[in-house]
Amino acid sequence: MKRVTAIDVTRGLVMVIMALDHVRDLLHLPAMSQNPTDLTTTTPAIFMTRWVTHLCAPTFVFLSGTSAYLSLRKRNDAAARQFLRKRGLVLLLLELTVINFAFWFDIHFHSLMLQVIYAIGGGLLILSFVAKLPVKWVAIIGFVIVFGHNILQIVPTFTDPTARLAWALIFRTDFFSISPSFALLVGYPIIPWLGIMLVGFACGSLMERPAEERKPLLLRIGLGALVLFVLLRFLNLYGDPAPWSSQKDALFTFLSFMNVTKYPPSLLYTLVTIGLMLTFLSTTDGITNGFTRWLTVYGKVPMFYYILHWYLVHISMLVMSFLQGYTWADIPSGPLNFGRPDGAGISLGGVYAVWIGLVLLLYPACKWYGRYKADHPEIGWLRYV
């Protein structure tokens, strides 16, 4: 079937937004000591700078499932499912090596952080087997996970280290200080994110429909998810471990209402982010202009962009530190340490300036790689990056 460019546009948008969060993480002066969603210390500008990037991970995971469905529709056989399996393994390998080095610039790998690429890689491995089922059953499994996994928050923390690690890898975000020289952060446990991927896979069947049919349908589903989010969030009974509450003024009360849980993704987090994503996907479906063409350049090469942008963000942090008078001797090391000296950092306005500069710098590289990839289908490894 013809490529659905709205998927590339939507993926491109969240990739651009994603870079903002990572620039803020590494360069913003208060980032190392201030939780941007802690309403007792944050500001509306910092909160929303963080909150808008909530759209990124669920969109990546959802559209990974959708793209897998469309890929399998071309050739749904053992070889196609084996490719999904290989791609999942490649993503896991990249997460543990190239990507984690980009996080820490630590050749000794004193830290490992399992993030969205871990969740996508693990999800594709499972999907390569689940995809044998009828689409409706894949959808049912996905919805059961998305709507039901918050029940598991009542499970107490395991005291046995092996059980605790196993539970974290599949269900619960957790931090492990293995030794004074090694730490592991499981940020994206596989199963909660797998639910989003499976729903995205099932949504692939909608993308097969003509644009004039799928656009209003995607819009209704997106708006329906947002309405359900508002209803469940207002009731404050189920769907997120952090209930909202009245704050010092109406603005902060609204921020409390929107302050949903990402680690792991709660039902309400998933509803609001996927609802917004589907609304944007529907709105841009079939729209071709300078802005959508610009986003498509990024959206066609997601893994290439993801890896490259992390290296550029980390290099920008080091350049910032040196320009502010720090030296290599001031660069801290150790588990889960990005290497930013105490006191180094820039304002939120500076974060936005660096973000825009890095995104624009990545454009020609992504455009070149996209063309190279399209012109060389015979190079097998290009399918994985």
Phi, psi and omega per residue, in radians:
M1 nan 2.798 -3.130
K2 -1.150 2.477 -3.129
R3 -1.086 2.319 3.111
V4 -1.517 1.766 -3.045
T5 -1.175 -0.407 3.127
A6 -1.076 -0.496 3.076
I7 -1.148 -0.772 3.106
D8 -1.136 -0.675 3.130
V9 -1.112 -0.821 -3.123
T10 -1.141 -0.749 3.086
R11 -1.098 -0.713 3.116
G12 -1.074 -0.701 3.132
L13 -1.058 -0.844 -3.083
V14 -1.260 -0.448 3.055
M15 -1.176 -0.712 3.084
V16 -1.112 -0.775 3.137
I17 -1.125 -0.682 -3.111
M18 -0.961 -0.714 -3.109
A19 -1.063 -0.540 3.120
L20 -1.065 -0.769 -3.114
D21 -1.133 -0.681 -3.101
H22 -1.298 -0.595 3.013
V23 -1.119 -0.742 3.111
R24 -1.086 -0.759 -3.128
D25 -0.995 -0.748 -2.988
L26 -1.684 -0.395 -3.031
L27 -2.033 -0.412 -3.076
H28 -1.210 2.314 -3.018
L29 -0.975 -0.802 -3.115
P30 -1.461 -0.009 -2.944
A31 -1.082 -0.572 -3.078
M32 -1.329 -0.335 -3.069
S33 -2.092 -0.174 -3.040
Q34 -2.124 2.204 3.004
N35 -1.347 2.050 -3.041
P36 -1.150 -0.276 3.111
T37 -1.849 0.147 3.055
D38 -1.412 1.887 -3.013
L39 -1.188 -0.216 3.110
T40 -1.433 -0.297 -3.078
T41 -2.239 -0.318 -3.028
T42 -1.437 3.054 2.994
T43 -2.086 2.783 3.115
P44 -0.978 -0.671 -3.116
A45 -1.151 -0.762 3.128
I46 -1.185 -0.734 3.141
F47 -1.021 -0.862 -3.082
M48 -1.246 -0.519 3.050
T49 -1.078 -0.669 3.076
R50 -1.333 -0.769 -2.993
W51 -1.116 -0.700 -3.087
V52 -1.081 -0.480 3.134
T53 -1.357 -0.108 2.997
H54 -1.047 -0.399 -3.121
L55 -1.175 -0.363 -2.905
C56 -1.259 -1.057 -3.031
A57 -1.032 -0.861 -3.142
P58 -1.103 -0.560 3.088
T59 -1.166 -0.788 3.080
F60 -0.970 -0.857 -3.056
V61 -1.180 -0.801 3.137
F62 -1.035 -0.875 -3.098
L63 -1.249 -0.399 2.995
S64 -1.103 -0.710 3.073
G65 -1.163 -0.758 3.122
T66 -1.075 -0.787 3.134
S67 -1.121 -0.634 3.096
A68 -1.103 -0.729 3.098
Y69 -1.058 -0.849 -3.104
L70 -1.117 -0.602 3.097
S71 -1.175 -0.751 -3.135
L72 -1.208 -0.461 3.118
R73 -1.140 -0.479 3.101
K74 -1.249 -0.605 -3.128
R75 -2.810 1.492 -3.082
N76 -1.541 1.427 3.116
D77 -2.400 -3.068 -3.091
A78 -1.073 -0.648 -3.125
A79 -1.146 -0.694 3.137
A80 -1.165 -0.722 3.112
R81 -1.210 -0.560 3.070
Q82 -1.134 -0.606 3.084
F83 -1.110 -0.718 3.076
L84 -1.017 -0.716 -3.137
R85 -1.116 -0.800 3.129
K86 -1.107 -0.716 3.135
R87 -1.107 -0.700 3.077
G88 -1.056 -0.753 3.125
L89 -1.143 -0.692 3.112
V90 -1.105 -0.733 3.130
L91 -1.108 -0.712 3.100
L92 -1.098 -0.725 3.120
L93 -1.123 -0.756 3.105
L94 -1.095 -0.680 3.133
E95 -1.074 -0.735 -3.067
L96 -1.364 -0.259 -3.049
T97 -2.130 -1.493 -3.010
V98 -1.026 -0.746 -3.071
I99 -1.311 -0.752 3.118
N100 -1.160 -0.540 3.040
F101 -1.149 -0.647 3.091
A102 -1.102 -0.597 3.117
F103 -1.105 -0.820 -2.887
W104 -1.976 -0.331 -3.013
F105 0.884 0.792 -3.071
D106 -2.156 1.841 -3.082
I107 -1.161 -0.342 -3.138
H108 -1.558 -0.127 3.104
F109 0.907 1.017 3.052
H110 -1.290 -0.194 -3.106
S111 -2.340 2.523 2.956
L112 -2.291 2.304 3.099
M113 -2.211 2.070 -3.117
L114 -1.651 1.872 -3.051
Q115 -2.003 -2.586 -2.947
V116 -1.102 -0.591 -3.139
I117 -1.184 -0.592 3.023
Y118 -1.066 -0.787 -3.128
A119 -1.142 -0.722 3.133
I120 -1.195 -0.777 3.131
G121 -1.057 -0.844 3.106
G122 -1.113 -0.665 3.126
G123 -1.124 -0.707 3.129
L124 -1.155 -0.628 3.073
L125 -1.034 -0.838 3.140
I126 -1.187 -0.705 -3.128
L127 -1.091 -0.553 -3.131
S128 -1.069 -0.424 3.070
F129 -1.646 -0.740 -3.107
V130 -1.145 -0.487 -3.092
A131 -1.073 -0.253 3.077
K132 -1.196 -0.396 -3.098
L133 -1.313 2.747 2.992
P134 -1.001 2.602 -3.061
V135 -1.003 -0.652 -3.099
K136 -1.106 -0.576 3.119
W137 -1.308 -0.608 3.031
V138 -1.071 -0.752 3.120
A139 -1.090 -0.762 -3.127
I140 -1.073 -0.807 3.114
I141 -1.043 -0.765 3.140
G142 -1.068 -0.803 -3.122
F143 -1.181 -0.631 3.094
V144 -1.067 -0.753 3.121
I145 -1.146 -0.853 -3.073
V146 -1.071 -0.785 -3.067
F147 -1.481 -0.361 -3.017
G148 -1.900 -0.285 -2.990
H149 -1.210 -0.308 3.095
N150 -1.145 -0.345 3.068
I151 -1.064 -0.536 -3.081
L152 -1.213 -0.176 3.127
Q153 -1.169 -0.272 3.114
I154 -1.387 -0.218 3.118
V155 -1.191 2.148 -3.123
P156 -1.176 2.778 3.116
T157 -1.139 2.329 3.133
F158 -1.250 2.505 3.081
T159 -1.563 -0.519 3.096
D160 -1.242 2.161 -3.062
P161 -1.032 -0.681 -3.125
T162 -1.173 -0.768 3.117
A163 -1.136 -0.687 3.131
R164 -1.116 -0.726 3.121
L165 -1.152 -0.784 3.138
A166 -1.065 -0.732 3.128
W167 -1.135 -0.664 3.127
A168 -1.168 -0.721 -3.110
L169 -1.095 -0.499 -3.086
I170 -1.936 -0.427 -3.011
F171 -2.286 -0.645 -2.902
R172 -2.291 2.309 3.032
T173 -1.080 2.339 -3.103
D174 -2.755 2.768 3.127
F175 -2.075 2.388 -3.107
F176 -2.235 2.029 3.027
S177 -1.593 1.579 -3.012
I178 -1.177 -0.711 3.129
S179 -2.738 3.017 3.091
P180 -1.045 -0.324 -3.081
S181 -2.017 0.144 3.133
F182 -2.631 2.356 3.123
A183 -2.422 2.600 3.127
L184 -2.204 2.250 3.060
L185 -2.047 2.003 3.050
V186 -1.619 1.697 -3.087
G187 -1.526 -0.513 -3.029
Y188 -2.239 1.418 3.086
P189 -1.070 2.529 -2.895
I190 -1.169 -0.823 -2.923
I191 -1.112 -0.837 3.112
P192 -0.995 -0.664 3.122
W193 -1.336 -0.503 3.076
L194 -1.049 -0.659 3.111
G195 -0.994 -0.762 3.116
I196 -1.129 -0.720 3.132
M197 -1.102 -0.732 -3.120
L198 -1.164 -0.676 3.063
V199 -1.126 -0.693 3.072
G200 -1.096 -0.681 3.088
F201 -1.049 -0.833 3.131
A202 -1.101 -0.596 3.124
C203 -1.155 -0.333 3.104
G204 -1.001 -0.540 3.133
S205 -1.138 -0.525 3.082
L206 -1.230 -0.560 -3.103
M207 -1.249 -0.227 3.079
E208 -1.325 -0.331 -3.095
R209 -1.286 2.749 3.065
P210 -1.021 2.631 -3.064
A211 -0.971 -0.666 -3.098
E212 -1.184 -0.337 3.077
E213 -1.597 -0.773 -3.025
R214 -1.296 -0.556 -3.091
K215 -0.996 -0.960 -3.141
P216 -1.161 -0.545 3.136
L217 -1.181 -0.804 3.097
L218 -1.089 -0.648 3.133
L219 -1.143 -0.757 3.136
R220 -1.122 -0.713 3.117
I221 -1.138 -0.762 3.129
G222 -1.075 -0.830 3.135
L223 -1.167 -0.624 3.095
G224 -1.096 -0.697 3.094
A225 -1.106 -0.687 3.137
L226 -1.184 -0.696 3.103
V227 -1.120 -0.751 3.114
L228 -1.113 -0.653 3.082
F229 -1.044 -0.852 -3.115
V230 -1.055 -0.762 -3.112
L231 -1.109 -0.896 -3.106
L232 -1.167 -0.666 3.135
R233 -1.155 -0.682 3.127
F234 -1.124 -0.664 -3.126
L235 -1.211 -0.513 3.056
N236 1.078 0.536 -3.076
L237 -1.860 -0.685 -3.047
Y238 -2.696 2.625 3.028
G239 2.057 -0.222 3.099
D240 -2.786 2.350 -3.111
P241 -1.253 -0.211 -3.127
A242 -1.978 1.678 3.134
P243 -1.173 2.689 3.083
W244 -1.495 2.823 -3.129
S245 -2.665 2.838 3.086
S246 -1.171 2.429 -3.104
Q247 -2.054 -2.890 -3.041
K248 -1.188 -0.393 3.073
D249 -2.687 3.095 -3.057
A250 -1.130 -0.654 -3.125
L251 -1.110 -0.816 -3.124
F252 -1.249 -0.473 3.020
T253 -1.141 -0.711 3.065
F254 -1.097 -0.735 3.114
L255 -1.093 -0.666 3.093
S256 -1.108 -0.704 3.118
F257 -1.077 -0.667 -3.092
M258 -1.526 -0.103 -3.029
N259 -1.441 1.314 -3.091
V260 -1.614 2.904 -2.972
T261 -1.646 2.222 3.137
K262 -1.690 -0.494 -2.986
Y263 -2.016 1.702 -0.179
P264 -1.349 2.982 -3.030
P265 -1.172 2.029 3.128
S266 -1.278 2.932 3.079
L267 -1.007 -0.783 -3.085
L268 -1.209 -0.672 3.039
Y269 -1.012 -0.785 -3.119
T270 -1.154 -0.748 -3.122
L271 -1.075 -0.800 -3.071
V272 -1.264 -0.685 -3.100
T273 -1.305 -0.786 3.125
I274 -1.209 -0.593 3.078
G275 -1.078 -0.798 3.097
L276 -1.141 -0.700 -3.137
M277 -1.092 -0.801 -3.131
L278 -1.149 -0.613 3.089
T279 -1.110 -0.782 3.104
F280 -1.155 -0.728 3.139
L281 -1.034 -0.777 3.118
S282 -1.139 -0.728 -3.089
T283 -1.128 -0.639 -3.070
T284 -1.633 -0.131 -3.121
D285 -1.074 2.097 3.130
G286 1.489 -0.051 3.139
I287 -1.575 2.174 3.101
T288 -2.165 2.010 3.067
N289 -2.645 -3.069 -3.095
G290 -1.047 -0.675 -3.105
F291 -1.191 -0.806 -3.134
T292 -1.182 -0.634 3.087
R293 -1.134 -0.660 3.110
W294 -1.105 -0.795 3.134
L295 -1.155 -0.607 -3.122
T296 -1.076 -0.580 3.122
V297 -1.013 -0.745 3.108
Y298 -1.293 -0.715 -3.022
G299 -1.187 -0.367 -3.136
K300 -1.418 -0.266 -3.093
V301 -2.289 1.034 -3.000
P302 -1.076 -0.755 -3.094
M303 -1.234 -0.699 3.082
F304 -1.020 -0.827 3.120
Y305 -1.088 -0.805 -3.055
Y306 -1.024 -0.864 -3.121
I307 -1.124 -0.854 -3.064
L308 -1.117 -0.691 -3.075
H309 -1.170 -0.594 3.121
W310 -1.130 -0.712 3.114
Y311 -1.135 -0.708 -3.137
L312 -1.185 -0.683 3.111
V313 -1.111 -0.764 -3.117
H314 -1.179 -0.718 3.076
I315 -1.090 -0.670 3.110
S316 -1.082 -0.645 3.102
M317 -1.120 -0.737 3.124
L318 -1.161 -0.759 3.111
V319 -1.060 -0.756 3.090
M320 -1.005 -0.793 -3.115
S321 -1.090 -0.767 -3.134
F322 -1.184 -0.667 3.100
L323 -1.142 -0.452 3.128
Q324 -1.551 0.126 3.011
G325 1.739 0.020 3.124
Y326 -1.457 2.763 -3.138
T327 -2.120 3.089 3.111
W328 -1.019 -0.551 -3.139
A329 -1.139 -0.393 -3.120
D330 -1.536 -0.172 -3.094
I331 -1.306 2.007 -3.115
P332 -1.317 2.780 3.121
S333 -2.371 3.067 3.133
G334 2.112 3.008 -3.097
P335 -1.016 2.392 3.100
L336 0.913 0.765 3.118
N337 -2.154 2.034 -3.133
F338 -1.213 -0.271 3.133
G339 1.608 0.435 3.096
R340 -1.655 2.193 -3.132
P341 -1.098 2.610 3.039
D342 -1.036 2.251 3.125
G343 1.669 -0.276 3.113
A344 -1.383 2.550 3.105
G345 2.671 2.923 -3.141
I346 -2.254 2.969 -3.115
S347 -1.287 2.986 3.115
L348 -1.121 -0.649 3.070
G349 -1.075 -0.699 3.077
G350 -1.124 -0.636 3.089
V351 -1.035 -0.788 -3.136
Y352 -1.138 -0.642 3.133
A353 -1.151 -0.776 3.122
V354 -1.128 -0.738 3.127
W355 -0.996 -0.880 -3.134
I356 -1.062 -0.733 -3.136
G357 -1.094 -0.757 -3.130
L358 -1.175 -0.708 3.129
V359 -1.091 -0.772 3.120
L360 -1.154 -0.630 3.118
L361 -1.137 -0.578 -3.123
L362 -1.334 -0.335 -3.042
Y363 -1.004 -0.953 -3.107
P364 -1.089 -0.624 3.116
A365 -1.131 -0.752 3.129
C366 -1.178 -0.661 3.128
K367 -1.136 -0.767 3.107
W368 -1.088 -0.816 -3.083
Y369 -1.153 -0.677 3.107
G370 -1.048 -0.757 3.107
R371 -1.166 -0.755 -3.136
Y372 -1.077 -0.732 3.140
K373 -1.119 -0.745 3.137
A374 -1.178 -0.581 -3.085
D375 -1.438 -0.195 -3.068
H376 -2.277 1.082 3.125
P377 -1.146 -0.279 -3.130
E378 -1.313 -0.245 3.130
I379 -1.521 1.785 -2.979
G380 -1.063 -0.687 -3.046
W381 -1.178 -0.319 3.111
L382 -1.138 -0.373 3.124
R383 -1.205 -0.307 -3.069
Y384 -1.700 -0.223 -3.073
V385 -2.226 nan nan
